[in-house]
Amino acid sequence: MRTIQKGPEPPTLTQHRKQPHADYDNYPDKEALRIALVAEQRGLCCYCQSRIWPSPEHMKIEHWRCQDAHPDRQLDFSNLHGACLGGEGRPPCEQHCDTRKGNNVLCFKVCDPTRPIEHKIHFKGDGRISSDDPAIEHDINRVLNLNLARLVSNRKAVLTAFQKRLAMSQRFDPARELMKWDGRQTGELEPFAQVVVYYLRKRQARAGR
């Protein structure tokens, strides 16, 4: 996970909220909403960081606070994120992200710049995610299921591939690599980018001692 910088909402969403009896179900331009969410998330799921594309077949529109309990926020752009399908249709033990979350409440937001979620989690060398905060640790494992074996394997593969490239590189520039993986350049991020960002920042911290 990484903190999402929310951008401007689609004009059609702004206009729709002004209509009588407007709700999420009768909002007609979800395509524009998907495009906006995927763009501001740099092409990655808001939780697991797998690749998403702006179509119903490749992503879900996630309500951080669920529609059932918070109908007043169903058209609130700050409450909306783009999530992967998360094993939709599979048994609950094989689901993750929004599909696994359902109507459960998360103790953190992925779009709060005052409390960056990436400062609260650790990316282990074996691909697992953890947190020193018991509430976040619970949500990672019990609510979002982000240590599902497939996700762990994917994160480890990304880190291992980066480390191999690093070992073969004659000109390693940590600052340039961070710009690439941390999203300071434009365009899509690499899937599971935050595992490499975490690794690079740890290297920098050790070098600065």
N, C-alpha and C positions, 0 to 999 in steps of 0.2 A: 504494500500500500504506500501511497504517497499523497501529500496534500494536493487537492485539486483547486486550481484558481478559477473560480466561477467567472464566466464571461457574460456578455449580454444575452438575455433571453430572446427567443424568436419573436418578432413583432406579432405574429399570429397568436402566440400565447398571451401576450399582453392584451390584444384585442378580445380574445375569447373570454378572458376573465371579466370583462366589462359587460358581457351578455347576460340576460336573465337566465337563471337556472343552469349556468355554466358549470360543468364538472369535467373530470378527466376523461370519462368515457365518451362524452360527446364532443371532445376537442378533435376537430377534423384534420389537423395538420401535424400528426405525430412524426411524419417524415422529417419535417423541419426541426422538431425537437430532438430526434435521434442524431441528426447531423450536428446540431449545436453541442450536444453532450459528448459525442465521440471526438469532436474537434477540440473541446477544452480539456478532455482527458487524454489527448494525444494518441488516440486509437487504442487505449487500454481499458480493461475492466476496472471499475473503481475499487474493487477489493483484491482480486487475485492477480491483476495485471496481465492476464492473457489478452490476446488480440481480439478486438471487437470491430464490427463494421455496422454502419447505420441502416440496418434492415431488420425486420422482425425475425428473420431466419438466423440472425447472427448476434443478436443482443436483446436485452430487456431494458425497459425504463424502470429504474428502481426508485421507490419512494423511501427515503431514509426514515421518516416517520410514516408508518403505514396509513393507507387511506381509510381503513376501517375505524381506527382509533383517532385519526386526525383528518377528518374530511375537509377542514378549513385549509389544509396545506397540500391538497391534492394537485393544485395548479401553481404552487409556490416553486419557482425555478430553483431556489436555493435548497429545496428539499428533494430535487430530482437529480439522479445520476444515471450513467450508462453502465450496465452490468452484463457479464457474459450469461449464457443460458444456464450455466451451473449444473449440468447434469439433469436437466428437466426431464421428467418421465422415469428417471431411475429411482431405486430405493433411497430413502432418506440418508442412509450411511454413505451413499455415493454422490450426494448432492453437495453443492457449495455456493458461496456468495449469496445473491438475493434469493435464489431458489430455495436454498437451505434456510435462510433467515426468515422468510415469510413475514409474519406480523410481529416477530420478536423485536425488542428494543435494543439498539446498540448503545454502549456507554460512551462512544466517541463519534465524532464526525470526520469525514474525510475531506471536508472543504472548509475547515476552520483554521485560518492562517495564524491565529493566536495560540493554537495548540497543535502544532504539526504532528500528525500521527506517526510519521517516520522517525520522530525523536523518541517514540515510546515503544518501538519494536526492534527486535534483533533478528538478523538473518544469519542463520547458522551455516557452517560449511557443508553440512549434509542436506541442505535444502529446506530445513524446517524454519518456521517463524515462531518467535516467542516474545513475551513481554514480562518485565518485572512488576507490572501493575496487575494484580490478580483479576480485576474486572475485565481488563483488555485481554488478558490471557484466556479468560473464560469465553469471551466473544470470538476470539480467533479460532478456538477449537470447538466450542459447543454451538455457537450461533452460525458462524460463517464456514466452519470446517476447512480452514485454509491449510491445515496439515494433512489433507487428503493425500494418499500416496502418489497419485498422478501429478498433483501440483508440486509436491516435494521433489519428485523426480525431475520435473521441468525446470524448477529453480536451480537445482543442483547442476543440471546439464548446461544451463546458461552460464553459471559461475565457472564451471570446469572449462568450458570452451574459451571463456575470456582469459582465465589463468593460463591456459596453453598458449593462446596468442601472445599474452604478455611475456611468457618465458622465451618465446621465439623472437620478440621484438628487439631491435637494436636501438630504437629511439622511442622510449616510452615517455609520454608527456602526461602526467596525472591530471593537470588542469584541463587539457584538451579532452581527455577521456571523460572527465566529469561533465564537461559541457555537452558532450554527446549523450551520455547516459542519464544525466540529470535534467535534461529538457531545456537547457538554455538556448539551444539552437531550435529552429523552427521545424515543423513537421512531426511525423509520428515518432513515438519512442519505441525502442526495442521491447518486445514482450519480456515481462519479469525484470524490467530494467533496474528496479530498486535494489535487487540483490547485489548487483555490480556496484551501484552507488554506495551501498553500505560497506562493501569490501574496500572500495577506493578510499573512502573517508577514514576507515580504520588504518589503512596504510599511511595516509597523510598524518594521522594523529601519532602513530608510532614514529614516523620520521621526524616529527616536530619535537619529540621529547629531548 
